[in-house]
Each structure stands twice: as C-alpha cells, then as structure tokens.
Amino acid sequence: MGLAAATLLAQLFTVGLAPLDLGDTPPAMRSASACEPCHGEAHAEWRASRHAQSWQNPIFQREYQARPSAWCVNCHAPLGLQAAVNEGVNCAVCHVRDGRILAARHRPGSPHDTDVRADFGTPGYCAGCHQFNFPRFADAPEEHEKVVGYTAHPMQNTVAEHAAGPLAGESCRSCHAQSAGRHLYPGAHDPKMLERALELTVCRAGDDLVATVKNRGAGHRVPTGDVHRHLVLRAWRPSAPEALSELVLGRRFAPLPDGGKRLVADTTLAPGEARALRVPLDRRAAPDEPVSVELRYVYTIDEFPPHPIGEPAWVTIEALRTTASALARCEGRSDRGR
C-alpha cells in the first residue's frame, strides 16, 4: 500500500489504537438497524456474517477473557461496547463518517449524502482491520493493558500476502463478496471457501502413501489471519492408530524485547504452493486394510480444548478412507529402487 493510500485510510481507521471516531454522525446512523429497511438483503447477510459476530463469537471471547485489553475492543467492537456490542463490525464501521455514506460511487436516486472514494472496497481499505503488527503495550504497570503502538513485526499479514501473490490485481471482494447481497464475506469458517481454497490428493509412490495439500484458490497464504490458525493433515490405519502420521501447517513465533514476536517458522501455504505427507505403507498389513486420511482447519491454539468453548475449534475440510491397492500411482514420482 502506497504512502498516499495509507494516509487516506489512517483518517478512517485506528488499527485498534482507539475506538473508531465517526465524527458528527447522528446516533441513529451508527446502528445497522437504520440500514435494514432499505438494504434488507445486505443487512440479512451481514447479520449472519463473522463481521456481525466479531465481538460475540466464542473463539474471540475465550481469548479476550484470558487477557482483556481495550485494543481487542477497538478491533472487535470498534464503535465501543455501549454503541455496538451486539453488532460487532457493523455497517457504520465501513460506510459512515461525519454523517456521510462512504462508497465507491453515488448511485442514481440514492437519498444519501455520499462521500465517493476511489479507495473504497480496495485491499487497502480491508487493511484497516486485516493488516497489523504485534501490539506494543504501555510500560507502566497500571497501564499494562493499554496499547501505545505497534512493533515492526506482522501479526496479521493477510493484505500484504495478497499483494505479493498472483491475484494482487484483484480486490479482496472478488472472492469474499460473491453472495447475492455482497455482505456475507465468508472466510475460513465457511466450508465452501475452504473447499475452494484447498485441494487434497492422495496417491501411492512405491511403498508409500503420499497425501498432498495445495493452496489452489486463495490469493493469500492459508491459513492466514489469526496467529493460532493452522492446518493438520493426518493419515493412519484404524487397526494401528498409534502409528498415525501428521503434518501441521501454520506459523510459529518467538518473543522479542520490544514486545513483538519474531516469525521463526512459516509452513502456511502460499498461493499455488503444495506440501506433502509421506507415510510408509506397512508391507505386513493386508493389502485391503483401510487407510484413513483427514485434513482439518484448526481455529484455536489447542485443537482439543479442555472445555467446550461454544463453537467448533476445528472443521474437517476433507476426509477419506482408502486402501493401498486402490491408490493410484503418483504422477511425476519415480518408484525406481523400491
């Protein structure tokens, strides 16, 4: 994102450093309920979206309750707890400033006083919430929950990942705003989006089973966003679960003196990238003994939380059961010498 674009967007978003300032905006315009009478389809989609649930969803609330911070509130309920606790990221967060409607164009017949912005809905606009570094907290003990700035180390890097990928010329909305009302914004919690983004193939190379997961459709890395998200690819025989093989794809960090965290390992999948789990097939097993393969997307740091958190901690993207004799040979892999 260029300096000029960053300066413009800095006037609209606070990247969590403060509550969002809507300026001279009437109270009625701050709630999504004001938009519903004329924009019913978009409102219904928003209400079902993760944007609307950004404050209330149990995964966030679990993290927030463990370490509450005003910084979290400023991102997940940017209009403030009293104004929009039940609306999370609502219509006004993106569309309203100083009593005017922000949009890419003024539609004929619209009754709104519209502030037409060329950057509205661009990846840079999404970066106002989906691109930020690790927070730096105040040094004073009595203000240890106060964020005073950011380190130089990316925490959520989704927009930069998109800018570095093959779909950089397309907007985020080209993938995430394809519903009828264009306000559902599905992502990693949507099975269809995960299926579109990831491909699992299983084949045989010599005496090995090879399970490969590929980022075939996302314009950014997968997983992206929250630091805890990761993929888990597993293969096992039901008769020998102790011999399970596993591949975990995600990010790992190490703390730094400035309060940030340094990326020490990144096995997430770049656009078009694939990684494989190679599992020796037991020659002593019956040729038709089943082999199970499963690919999961995990939303939390612990795949199996010790207590229920109120919504699933993971979702199965694809699972299959096959046999060694039924597996096709892996294309491009040589079995010579096996």
C-alpha positions in Angstrom: 0.0 0.0 0.0 1.4 3.4 -1.0 2.0 6.3 1.3 -0.8 8.3 -0.1 -3.3 5.5 0.3 -2.1 4.7 3.8 -2.5 8.4 4.8 -6.1 8.4 3.5 -7.0 5.2 5.3 -5.4 6.4 8.5 -8.1 9.0 8.6 -10.8 6.3 8.6 -9.4 3.5 10.8 -7.5 3.5 14.0 -6.0 -0.1 13.7 -7.1 -0.8 17.2 -5.3 2.1 18.9 -8.5 3.9 19.8 -12.3 3.5 19.3 -13.5 4.4 15.8 -14.4 8.0 15.5 -17.4 8.6 13.3 -17.3 12.3 13.8 -20.5 14.3 13.5 -22.8 11.3 12.9 -26.3 11.1 14.3 -26.8 8.2 16.8 -29.4 6.5 14.5 -26.8 6.1 11.7 -24.4 4.3 14.0 -26.6 1.2 14.2 -27.1 -1.4 11.5 -30.9 -1.3 12.2 -31.0 2.0 10.4 -29.9 0.3 7.2 -32.3 -2.7 7.2 -35.5 -1.0 5.8 -33.8 -0.1 2.5 -31.0 -2.6 2.4 -32.7 -5.8 3.7 -30.7 -8.3 1.7 -27.3 -6.8 2.6 -28.4 -6.5 6.2 -29.5 -10.1 6.5 -26.2 -11.3 5.1 -24.2 -9.0 7.4 -26.3 -10.3 10.4 -25.2 -13.9 9.5 -21.6 -12.9 9.0 -18.5 -13.2 11.2 -18.3 -9.4 11.0 -21.6 -9.2 13.0 -20.2 -11.8 15.4 -16.8 -10.2 15.8 -17.4 -9.3 19.4 -19.7 -12.1 20.5 -18.1 -15.2 18.9 -16.9 -17.7 21.5 -13.4 -18.1 20.0 -12.7 -14.4 20.4 -14.3 -14.2 23.8 -12.2 -17.1 25.0 -9.0 -15.1 24.1 -10.4 -11.8 25.4 -11.5 -13.2 28.8 -8.0 -14.7 29.3 -6.3 -11.3 28.6 -8.8 -8.4 28.3 -7.5 -5.3 26.6 -9.0 -2.1 25.1 -7.1 -2.9 22.0 -9.2 -6.0 21.5 -12.4 -4.0 22.0 -11.3 -1.4 19.5 -11.0 -4.0 16.8 -13.9 -6.4 17.6 -16.4 -3.7 18.7 -14.8 -0.6 17.1 -17.8 1.7 17.8 -17.5 0.9 21.6 -19.2 -1.6 23.8 -22.1 0.6 24.6 -22.7 1.6 21.0 -22.4 -1.7 19.1 -21.6 -4.6 21.4 -24.2 -6.8 19.7 -23.3 -5.6 16.2 -19.5 -6.1 16.2 -18.2 -4.7 12.9 -21.4 -3.2 11.6 -22.4 -1.1 8.6 -21.2 2.2 10.0 -17.7 0.9 10.6 -17.1 0.8 6.8 -19.7 3.0 5.4 -20.2 6.1 7.7 -18.1 9.1 8.7 -19.3 12.5 9.8 -22.9 11.7 8.9 -22.0 10.8 5.2 -22.1 7.5 3.5 -18.7 6.2 2.2 -19.0 4.4 -1.2 -17.1 3.8 -4.4 -19.8 5.7 -6.3 -23.1 7.6 -5.8 -25.9 5.6 -7.2 -28.6 7.5 -9.1 -31.6 8.1 -6.9 -29.8 7.4 -3.7 -31.0 9.7 -0.9 -27.6 9.7 0.9 -25.0 12.4 1.1 -22.3 10.2 -0.4 -18.5 10.6 0.1 -17.3 9.0 -3.1 -13.9 7.4 -2.5 -11.8 5.6 -5.1 -10.2 3.5 -2.4 -13.5 2.2 -1.0 -13.6 -1.6 -1.0 -10.0 -1.9 -2.2 -7.5 -4.2 -0.4 -6.0 -1.1 1.2 -9.4 -0.5 2.7 -9.6 -4.0 4.1 -6.1 -3.5 5.6 -7.7 -1.0 8.0 -8.7 -4.2 10.0 -6.9 -7.1 8.4 -3.3 -5.9 8.3 -1.4 -5.0 11.5 1.7 -5.8 13.5 2.1 -7.1 17.1 0.9 -4.5 19.6 3.2 -2.7 22.0 1.8 -2.3 25.5 2.5 0.6 27.9 5.4 0.1 30.3 3.7 1.5 33.4 2.2 -1.4 35.5 -1.1 0.4 35.9 -1.4 0.7 32.1 -0.1 -2.7 31.1 -3.3 -3.4 29.1 -3.0 -0.2 27.1 -1.6 -0.4 23.5 0.6 2.5 22.7 1.8 1.4 19.2 2.9 -1.4 17.1 6.2 -3.3 16.6 7.8 -3.9 13.2 6.6 -7.5 13.1 3.4 -8.5 11.3 0.8 -10.2 13.4 -1.9 -10.4 10.7 -0.4 -10.1 7.3 -3.3 -11.1 5.0 -3.4 -8.0 2.8 0.4 -8.0 2.3 0.2 -11.7 1.4 -2.4 -10.9 -1.2 -0.3 -8.0 -2.6 2.6 -10.4 -3.0 0.5 -13.1 -4.7 -0.7 -13.9 -8.2 -4.1 -12.3 -7.6 -2.7 -8.9 -6.4 -4.6 -7.2 -9.3 -7.9 -8.3 -7.9 -9.8 -7.0 -4.9 -10.5 -9.0 -1.8 -14.1 -8.6 -2.6 -13.7 -10.6 -5.9 -13.5 -13.7 -3.7 -15.2 -12.7 -0.4 -18.2 -10.7 -1.7 -19.8 -13.0 -4.2 -23.1 -13.6 -2.3 -26.3 -12.0 -3.6 -26.2 -9.1 -1.1 -22.4 -8.9 -1.3 -22.1 -8.5 2.5 -21.7 -12.1 3.9 -17.9 -12.0 3.5 -17.3 -15.7 4.0 -13.8 -16.9 5.1 -12.2 -19.7 7.0 -15.4 -20.5 8.8 -17.2 -21.2 5.6 -16.8 -24.8 4.2 -17.3 -23.8 0.6 -14.5 -21.2 0.9 -12.2 -23.8 2.4 -13.0 -26.3 -0.3 -12.4 -23.6 -2.9 -9.0 -22.7 -1.4 -7.6 -26.1 -0.6 -7.1 -29.4 -2.5 -6.2 -32.7 -1.0 -4.8 -35.5 -3.2 -3.7 -39.0 -2.1 -1.6 -41.3 -4.2 1.0 -44.1 -3.9 4.7 -43.8 -4.6 6.4 -47.2 -4.2 5.5 -48.5 -0.7 4.5 -45.0 0.5 1.2 -43.2 0.7 1.6 -39.6 -0.3 -1.1 -37.1 0.9 -0.7 -33.6 -0.6 -2.5 -30.4 0.4 -2.4 -27.5 -2.0 -3.5 -23.9 -1.9 -5.3 -23.9 -5.2 -7.6 -21.0 -4.8 -6.7 -18.4 -2.2 -4.9 -15.3 -3.2 -3.1 -15.1 0.2 -1.4 -17.7 2.4 -3.5 -20.4 4.0 -4.1 -20.3 6.9 -4.0 -16.6 7.3 -5.2 -14.1 9.8 -5.1 -15.1 13.5 -1.8 -16.4 14.7 -3.4 -19.6 16.2 -4.9 -20.9 13.0 -3.3 -24.0 11.5 -3.9 -26.9 9.2 -3.5 -30.5 10.3 -3.1 -33.3 7.8 -3.2 -36.9 9.2 -3.0 -40.4 7.9 -3.5 -43.6 9.9 -4.7 -47.2 9.8 -7.7 -47.8 12.1 -6.0 -51.0 13.3 -2.9 -49.2 14.3 -3.8 -45.6 15.4 -0.6 -45.4 17.4 1.3 -45.2 14.1 -0.5 -42.0 13.0 1.4 -39.7 10.8 0.8 -35.9 11.0 1.7 -32.7 9.2 1.0 -29.3 10.8 0.9 -26.2 8.7 1.0 -22.8 10.5 3.2 -20.1 11.9 5.5 -20.1 15.0 6.9 -17.1 16.8 9.5 -16.2 19.3 9.2 -13.2 21.7 11.4 -10.1 21.2 12.5 -7.4 23.7 10.3 -4.7 22.2 7.2 -6.8 23.0 6.8 -8.0 19.4 7.3 -11.5 18.2 9.7 -12.8 15.5 8.5 -15.3 12.9 10.7 -18.4 13.3 8.7 -20.8 11.2 6.1 -20.5 8.5 4.7 -23.6 6.9 1.4 -21.9 5.7 0.7 -22.4 2.0 1.4 -19.6 -0.4 -0.9 -19.3 -3.4 -0.3 -22.3 -5.6 2.0 -24.0 -3.1 1.7 -27.6 -2.0 3.1 -29.7 0.8 3.1 -33.5 1.2 2.8 -36.0 4.0 4.6 -39.2 3.0 3.6 -42.3 5.0 5.2 -45.8 4.7 2.6 -48.4 4.0 3.2 -51.5 6.2 4.0 -54.4 4.0 2.9 -56.8 6.6 -0.7 -55.4 6.6 -3.3 -56.8 4.4 -3.4 -55.0 1.0 -7.1 -54.1 1.5 -6.8 -52.9 5.1 -8.2 -49.3 5.1 -6.1 -46.2 5.4 -7.7 -43.0 6.7 -6.7 -39.5 5.7 -8.1 -36.3 7.1 -7.4 -32.6 6.5 -8.5 -30.2 9.3 -8.6 -26.4 9.7 -8.0 -25.5 13.3 -9.1 -22.1 14.6 -7.6 -22.2 18.1 -4.2 -22.8 19.6 -5.4 -26.1 21.0 -7.2 -28.4 18.6 -8.8 -30.2 21.6 -9.7 -27.5 24.2 -10.0 -28.9 27.7 -13.5 -27.4 28.0 -16.2 -26.5 25.4 -15.8 -23.0 24.0 -19.2 -22.6 22.5 -18.3 -23.2 18.8 -16.1 -25.7 17.0 -12.4 -25.4 17.4 -11.8 -27.1 14.1 -13.5 -28.2 10.9 -12.8 -31.1 8.6 -12.1 -29.9 5.1 -11.9 -33.4 3.6 -11.7 -36.9 4.9 -11.4 -40.2 3.1 -10.8 -43.9 3.6 -9.0 -45.9 1.0 -6.8 -49.0 0.6 -3.2 -49.3 -0.6 -4.4 -51.4 -3.6 -6.9 -48.8 -4.6 -4.4 -45.9 -4.6 -3.4 -44.5 -7.9 0.3 -44.0 -8.7 1.6 -40.6 -8.0 2.3 -38.7 -11.2 5.8 -37.5 -11.6 7.1 -39.6 -8.8 9.6 -42.4 -9.5 9.2 -45.8 -7.8 12.6 -46.9 -9.0 14.6 -48.8 -6.4 11.6 -49.5 -4.2 
